Amino acid sequence: PRARVELRVQDVFTVLGQLRQAGRSFDLVIADPPYGEKNVGRRSLSLAQRLLDDPDLPALLAPDGRLVLGHARRDHVDVPAAWNDIKELRHGDTIIRFLVPRSPAPPEMPQDKPAAIEPDAGPGPEAEGAGAN
């Protein structure tokens, strides 16, 4: 079987919403945005950070899909809770991250409440004659 490849060259933040709205999903998304500035003591404002923060991106990956994201070593990105960072490669000033969407937490099961215990009113009518021979 032949692999189906789709290459898009357009504003990523526009296309993410469009693709999600169209119900699309992908096995692999490779993102190599321009590198951000050094961010010491503050959260990154880079395009790599904006991609990780975008709620549409994890929703576009197929169940076993992967995001491969490049960014500068000096750009300390925060990996949001929506992602699992499964591998990181470093080469010179470049970091390549391999990420998968974090599975949504299963819905919480309602806690069983203890049954109300009613005071003993004595044997009921069905108990009459029990044990009599």
Salt bridges, closest charged atoms under 4 A:
GLU6 OE2 - ARG8 NE 2.68
GLU6 OE1 - ARG24 NH2 2.59
ASP53 OD2 - ARG43 NH1 2.76
ASP56 OD1 - ARG20 NH1 3.01
ASP78 OD2 - ARG43 NE 3.39
ASP85 OD2 - ARG97 NH1 2.21
GLU88 OE2 - ARG90 NH2 2.69
GLU88 OE1 - ARG97 NH1 3.10
ASP93 OD2 - ARG74 NH1 2.36
